[in-house]
Amino acid sequence: MALRLGFIYKSTTSYDLLGGATAGLVGCRYKAGQGKRFDLAGLQVIEEVIDVYLEGSGIEAIELGLSEVLDLAGRWSSREDAVFLRYYDSVDSDPDWRSQIVTARLDPTGAVMGDAVQNAKVVRLVVVRLDYWFTPAEAVYTKAFIPTTALGEVVNASFALTSCQDADDNCTFGIYGLGALSEGWDLPSPLKVRMYCAAEAVNQVTITERVIRALDYTDVGYYEGEDMTAGAGVTPTDTAAANDSAGNYCDYAWNGATETQLCYVDIAAASVAKFGGKAHKGIVRLSAGHGYADLWMSLKVLTTGGVVLAEGQEILTSATAKYIELPAVNIPPGLLGFSSYASVRLAVYVRRVAGGASSVDLDFLYLAPVDHLRKLVPLSTGTPAGATNVLIDDSAAQACYYTATGAVNISHVGEGGWLYAYPNCCTIFKVFQLGDGIATWDLHHSLVVEIYLEKRRQNL
């Protein structure tokens, strides 16, 4: 092991501040994490002092070089142009921790000669950096979920996801900040998601994540249309359909212009605890567009006895779309008197202004946490088909783009927060890929996904 502390710009590391690798540089005094923390233009930063000891011939050139590095560090406009403080092992790849410098300067009056190594010149560096350290993004342990198969860990391997969750298809994967994977990081850490589709364009992609603070591999909130219960006055008809989740959908039919409870599901107390009182949107997939220009839909939370506890906003839905996002409700609602989680009822409501006989072909409903919902919306036709056209959503760089034979192209706009994994938690993800748009959403289009994690920690 040969530990070094230096600066890295792009792929070049310069100056061994700990001494030994740079002639004329004896060492330094640096107490990581001990400095003034403050907010700088929305960035949480820390100001630290590094006293560098120089002796022998050539120290003027080293001092000039350090000044140039610090000057360069203050000129960044994006992460790719930044200078980082790097603590690493020059022999092994671990550790390799970096922290982005926001601004830095030489302080010719700050160094105290009495603190110097004998006969050495002291140069004081004042560095303002982001208040965390990170490792370069690496492939992360993931688990892909298919209910009828064993859970298998993979590292740096692509896995294919479809857009539903049943015995044959899989839209879910998990990242577990537990055990060996929890070592070395203690802050929420950003993900880089790489994805492509061999057969068709990557159109809209919706990625949801549920954070569970326990060793628990099971998600909640995915309900097949045929497994839900019809509301009063509604007639359900289960219909086989090979292209739908679990090979079926349910046709719910009603008559009239008043608001109608289309269907509902009773959520057990153990599942309610996983919802945790947070706001959840309803991602609805229809087997076919309902065809009405005046159909409004909403979500409501009720007691299992039918008393309404909370109502989501009612929205006018598209006549042709298979993909519908219903405004959020909190599950359970934060009501006075709830001393513990109890079972609640989640219901879908409909209202057709013109009235008359109406029906909706409901394939499935998924309740997605609003605070962890990421949607990649295509600017035009999305990312072209093929393994060389890779759509990348990089939460660390805060950039969404696709690469094609080395070129960087903008094809999507990201909506919602960036994607993170959390230490000492299980993070469950679902991916819904609308390769051919919201009107002809084919569940079985296969999206190849790779996941990379940039681990972060507060201090060295």
C-alpha positions in Angstrom: 0.0 0.0 0.0 1.3 3.5 -1.0 -1.2 6.2 0.1 -1.1 9.5 -1.8 -2.9 12.8 -1.5 -2.9 14.9 -4.6 -4.9 16.7 -7.2 -6.6 15.1 -10.2 -7.7 16.9 -13.3 -9.5 14.8 -15.9 -7.4 11.7 -15.7 -4.1 13.2 -14.6 -3.0 13.2 -11.0 -0.3 15.6 -9.9 1.7 16.4 -6.7 2.0 13.9 -3.9 1.2 16.1 -1.0 2.1 13.4 1.5 5.6 13.4 0.2 7.9 10.9 -1.4 6.6 10.9 -4.9 7.3 14.5 -5.9 10.9 15.7 -5.7 11.2 18.8 -3.4 7.8 18.2 -1.8 8.4 16.8 1.7 4.9 16.4 2.9 1.9 18.3 4.3 -0.3 18.9 7.2 -4.0 18.3 6.4 -6.8 17.5 8.7 -9.7 16.4 6.5 -13.1 17.4 7.6 -11.8 20.1 10.0 -12.8 23.4 8.6 -15.6 25.9 8.1 -18.8 24.5 6.5 -21.1 26.8 4.7 -23.5 27.2 1.7 -22.0 28.6 -1.5 -24.5 29.3 -4.2 -26.6 26.3 -3.2 -23.6 24.0 -2.7 -22.7 22.6 0.7 -18.9 23.1 0.9 -16.1 23.1 3.5 -13.1 25.3 3.6 -9.9 23.6 4.6 -6.2 24.4 5.0 -3.4 22.3 3.6 0.1 23.3 4.7 2.7 22.0 2.2 6.3 21.6 3.0 8.9 22.2 0.3 12.7 22.0 0.4 15.7 21.6 -1.9 16.1 22.8 -5.5 13.1 23.4 -7.7 10.7 24.4 -5.0 9.8 27.6 -6.9 8.6 25.5 -9.8 6.5 23.4 -7.4 5.0 26.5 -5.8 4.2 27.9 -9.3 2.7 24.6 -10.3 0.5 24.4 -7.2 -0.7 28.0 -7.9 -1.6 27.0 -11.5 -3.6 23.9 -10.3 -5.5 26.0 -7.7 -6.3 28.7 -10.3 -7.5 26.0 -12.7 -9.7 24.6 -9.9 -11.7 27.8 -9.7 -12.5 27.9 -13.4 -14.8 24.9 -13.7 -18.1 25.1 -15.3 -19.1 21.5 -15.2 -18.0 18.4 -13.3 -15.9 17.2 -16.3 -13.8 20.4 -16.1 -13.3 20.3 -12.3 -10.2 19.6 -10.3 -10.5 17.2 -7.4 -8.6 16.5 -4.2 -7.7 12.8 -4.4 -6.8 10.4 -1.6 -5.7 7.1 -3.1 -3.4 4.1 -3.1 -0.9 4.3 -5.9 -0.4 0.6 -5.9 -3.9 -0.8 -5.3 -7.2 0.6 -6.6 -8.6 0.8 -3.1 -9.0 3.3 -1.6 -9.6 6.0 -4.2 -11.6 8.9 -2.7 -12.1 12.2 -4.4 -13.7 15.6 -3.5 -14.4 18.3 -6.0 -12.7 21.6 -5.5 -15.0 24.6 -5.9 -12.4 27.3 -5.4 -8.8 27.5 -4.0 -5.9 29.8 -3.5 -2.4 30.2 -2.1 -2.2 32.1 1.1 1.3 33.5 1.4 0.7 34.9 4.8 -1.2 32.0 6.4 1.6 29.4 7.0 3.2 29.4 10.4 7.0 28.8 10.1 7.1 27.3 13.5 5.0 24.4 12.3 7.3 23.6 9.4 9.5 20.6 8.9 13.1 21.8 9.7 14.6 23.8 6.8 11.4 23.4 4.8 9.4 26.3 3.2 5.7 26.2 4.1 3.1 27.0 1.5 -0.4 27.3 2.7 -3.2 26.2 0.4 -6.8 27.2 1.1 -9.2 24.8 -0.5 -13.0 25.1 -0.7 -14.4 21.7 -1.7 -17.8 20.0 -1.8 -18.5 18.5 1.6 -18.2 14.9 0.7 -15.8 12.3 -0.8 -16.8 9.9 -3.5 -15.4 6.9 -5.4 -15.4 6.7 -9.2 -18.7 5.1 -10.3 -18.5 1.3 -10.2 -20.8 -1.5 -11.1 -23.1 -2.2 -8.2 -24.5 -5.4 -6.7 -28.1 -5.7 -7.9 -30.8 -8.2 -7.7 -33.3 -8.7 -10.5 -36.7 -9.9 -9.4 -38.7 -12.5 -11.3 -41.2 -14.1 -8.9 -40.7 -17.7 -10.1 -36.9 -17.6 -10.1 -34.3 -17.5 -7.4 -32.8 -14.1 -6.5 -29.3 -13.9 -8.0 -26.7 -11.3 -7.4 -24.9 -9.8 -10.5 -22.0 -7.4 -10.7 -21.2 -5.3 -13.8 -23.7 -7.3 -15.8 -26.4 -6.1 -18.0 -29.9 -7.4 -17.3 -33.0 -7.1 -19.3 -36.2 -5.6 -17.9 -39.7 -5.6 -19.3 -42.5 -3.2 -18.2 -44.6 -5.4 -15.9 -44.1 -7.7 -13.0 -45.6 -11.2 -13.2 -44.4 -14.8 -13.4 -42.6 -14.4 -16.7 -41.7 -10.7 -16.8 -39.6 -8.4 -14.7 -39.5 -4.6 -14.3 -37.9 -4.6 -10.8 -34.4 -4.6 -9.5 -32.9 -3.8 -6.1 -29.7 -2.3 -4.6 -28.8 -3.3 -1.1 -26.7 -0.9 1.0 -26.2 -3.7 3.5 -23.5 -6.1 4.4 -20.4 -5.9 2.3 -22.0 -3.3 0.0 -22.5 -0.9 2.9 -18.8 -0.7 3.7 -17.1 2.6 3.0 -20.1 4.9 2.4 -22.4 6.7 4.7 -24.2 9.2 2.5 -27.0 8.9 -0.1 -25.0 8.1 -3.3 -25.9 8.8 -6.9 -26.5 6.2 -9.6 -25.6 6.1 -13.3 -28.2 4.1 -15.3 -27.2 3.0 -18.7 -29.9 1.5 -20.9 -30.7 0.5 -24.5 -33.2 -1.5 -26.5 -32.0 -3.7 -29.3 -35.3 -3.9 -31.3 -36.9 -0.4 -30.9 -36.3 3.1 -29.8 -36.1 4.0 -26.1 -39.0 6.4 -25.7 -40.3 7.5 -22.4 -38.8 5.7 -19.4 -40.3 6.0 -15.9 -38.0 4.8 -13.0 -39.4 4.6 -9.5 -37.6 3.7 -6.3 -38.8 2.7 -2.8 -36.4 3.0 0.1 -36.9 0.4 2.8 -34.7 0.7 5.9 -34.4 -3.0 6.6 -33.2 -6.1 4.9 -36.4 -6.6 2.9 -36.4 -7.6 -0.7 -40.1 -7.3 -1.3 -41.8 -4.3 -2.9 -45.4 -3.2 -2.4 -47.9 -1.3 -4.5 -48.2 -3.4 -7.7 -51.8 -4.6 -8.2 -53.2 -6.5 -11.2 -56.4 -5.1 -12.5 -58.1 -8.6 -12.3 -57.1 -8.9 -8.6 -58.8 -5.7 -7.5 -62.4 -5.5 -6.3 -65.1 -3.8 -8.4 -66.9 -0.8 -6.7 -70.7 -0.7 -6.2 -72.5 -0.7 -9.5 -69.5 -1.7 -11.5 -69.4 -4.9 -13.5 -65.9 -6.6 -13.8 -65.0 -8.9 -16.6 -61.6 -10.7 -16.6 -60.2 -11.1 -20.1 -57.2 -13.0 -21.2 -54.6 -11.0 -23.2 -51.2 -12.3 -23.9 -49.6 -8.8 -24.1 -50.9 -7.7 -20.7 -49.4 -8.2 -17.2 -50.1 -11.7 -15.9 -51.8 -12.4 -19.3 -55.1 -10.7 -18.2 -56.8 -7.4 -17.8 -60.1 -6.6 -16.2 -62.9 -4.7 -18.0 -64.7 -2.5 -15.5 -68.1 -1.3 -16.8 -70.5 1.3 -15.3 -73.3 3.6 -16.3 -74.0 7.2 -15.4 -72.4 10.7 -15.1 -71.7 10.7 -11.4 -68.4 9.9 -9.8 -68.0 6.1 -9.4 -65.7 4.0 -7.4 -64.2 1.8 -10.3 -62.3 -0.6 -8.2 -60.2 -0.9 -5.0 -57.7 -3.0 -3.1 -57.3 -3.4 0.7 -53.7 -2.8 1.7 -52.6 -4.9 4.7 -51.0 -3.1 7.7 -47.5 -4.6 7.0 -47.6 -3.1 3.5 -49.0 0.2 4.7 -45.9 0.4 6.9 -43.7 0.2 3.8 -45.7 3.0 2.2 -44.7 5.0 5.3 -47.2 7.8 5.0 -45.5 9.2 1.9 -47.2 10.6 -1.2 -47.6 8.1 -4.0 -48.7 8.6 -7.6 -50.8 6.0 -9.4 -49.1 4.6 -12.5 -52.0 3.0 -14.4 -51.7 0.8 -17.5 -54.8 0.2 -19.6 -55.0 -2.7 -22.0 -56.3 -0.2 -24.5 -57.1 3.4 -24.6 -60.6 4.0 -23.2 -61.7 6.2 -26.1 -63.5 8.9 -24.1 -62.8 12.6 -24.4 -64.4 13.4 -21.0 -63.2 10.7 -18.6 -61.8 12.0 -15.3 -59.9 9.7 -12.9 -58.5 10.0 -9.4 -57.2 8.0 -6.4 -58.7 8.0 -2.9 -57.7 6.4 0.4 -60.5 5.0 2.6 -60.9 2.9 5.6 -61.6 -0.8 4.9 -65.2 0.2 5.9 -65.5 2.7 3.1 -65.0 6.0 4.8 -62.9 8.4 2.7 -59.7 9.5 4.4 -58.0 11.4 1.6 -58.6 12.3 -2.0 -56.2 12.8 -4.8 -56.7 15.5 -7.5 -59.1 14.5 -10.3 -57.6 14.7 -13.8 -58.9 14.5 -17.3 -57.3 11.5 -19.0 -56.3 10.9 -22.6 -58.7 8.9 -24.8 -55.8 7.0 -26.4 -53.1 6.6 -23.8 -52.4 3.2 -22.1 -50.1 5.0 -19.6 -51.8 7.3 -17.1 -50.3 9.0 -14.0 -52.8 9.8 -11.3 -52.1 12.6 -8.9 -50.7 11.5 -5.5 -52.3 10.5 -2.2 -50.5 9.8 1.0 -50.6 6.2 2.2 -51.7 6.2 4.9 -52.9 9.8 5.3 -51.4 11.6 8.3 -54.5 11.7 10.4 -54.9 12.5 14.1 -55.5 9.3 16.1 -53.3 7.0 14.0 -51.2 5.4 16.7 -50.0 2.6 14.4 -50.3 1.5 10.8 -53.6 -0.1 10.0 -55.1 -1.6 6.9 -56.5 1.0 4.4 -58.3 0.8 1.1 -56.9 2.3 -2.1 -59.5 3.0 -4.7 -59.6 4.3 -8.3 -62.5 6.6 -9.1 -63.9 7.6 -12.5 -66.3 10.2 -13.8 -67.6 10.5 -17.3 -69.2 13.9 -18.0 -71.4 12.7 -20.8 -72.6 9.7 -18.7 -74.0 6.6 -20.4 -72.5 3.2 -20.5 -68.7 3.3 -20.1 -65.8 0.9 -19.4 -62.1 0.9 -18.7 -59.8 -2.0 -19.4 -57.4 -1.9 -16.4 -54.2 -4.0 -16.7 -52.4 -2.9 -13.5 -51.9 -0.1 -11.0 -48.6 0.7 -9.4 -48.2 3.1 -6.5 -45.0 5.0 -7.0 -43.3 7.2 -4.3 -43.4 10.8 -5.5 -40.1 11.7 -3.8 -38.3 9.0 -5.8 -40.0 9.2 -9.2 -37.8 9.9 -12.3 -39.2 10.2 -15.8 -37.1 10.5 -18.9 -39.2 12.2 -21.6 -38.1 12.1 -25.2 -37.6 15.4 -27.0 -38.8 13.8 -30.3 -38.5 10.1 -31.2 -36.2 9.0 -28.3 -33.0 7.1 -28.4 -32.6 5.0 -31.6 -32.7 1.2 -31.4 -29.5 -0.8 -31.1 -26.9 -1.8 -28.5 -24.6 1.1 -29.6 -27.2 3.7 -28.8 -27.1 3.9 -25.0 -29.3 6.2 -23.0 -27.5 7.4 -19.8 -29.1 9.0 -16.8 -26.2 10.2 -14.7 -27.3 11.5 -11.3 -23.7 12.4 -10.2 -23.1 14.6 -13.2 -26.8 15.6 -13.3 -26.9 14.9 -17.0 -29.2 12.8 -19.3 -28.0 12.0 -22.8 -27.3 9.1 -25.1 -24.1 8.0 -26.8 -23.8 6.6 -30.3 -20.4 5.5 -31.4 -18.7 7.8 -29.0 -20.7 11.0 -29.7 -22.9 12.6 -27.0 -26.4 13.4 -28.0 -29.4 14.9 -26.2 -32.5 12.9 -26.7 -34.4 13.1 -23.4 -35.3 15.5 -20.6 -35.3 14.3 -17.1 -38.3 15.1 -14.8 -38.3 14.5 -11.1 -35.4 14.0 -8.7 -32.1 12.2 -9.5 -31.7 8.6 -8.5 -29.8 7.6 -5.4 -29.0 4.5 -3.4 -29.0 4.7 0.4 -26.6 3.2 2.9 -28.1 0.6 5.3 -31.2 0.4 3.2 -32.8 -1.7 0.5 -33.7 0.4 -2.5 -36.2 -1.2 -4.8 -36.5 0.1 -8.4 -39.2 -0.4 -11.0 -38.6 0.6 -14.7 -41.5 1.2 -17.1 -40.2 1.6 -20.7 -42.6 3.0 -23.3 -40.5 2.0 -26.3 -43.3 2.8 -28.7 -45.1 5.6 -26.8 -47.9 5.9 -24.3 -50.6 5.0 -26.8 -49.2 1.6 -27.8 -47.2 0.7 -24.7 -45.9 -2.8 -25.3 -45.0 -4.4 -21.9 -42.7 -7.0 -23.4 -40.2 -4.7 -25.1 -36.9 -5.6 -23.4 -34.7 -2.8 -22.0 -31.1 -3.8 -21.2 -29.9 -2.0 -18.1 -26.6 -1.5 -16.3 -26.3 0.2 -12.9 -23.3 2.1 -11.6 -23.0 3.5 -8.1 -20.8 6.4 -7.0 -20.3 5.8 -3.3 -20.1 8.9 -1.1 -19.0 9.5 2.5 -18.7 12.5 4.8 -15.1 12.1 5.9 -12.0 10.1 5.1 
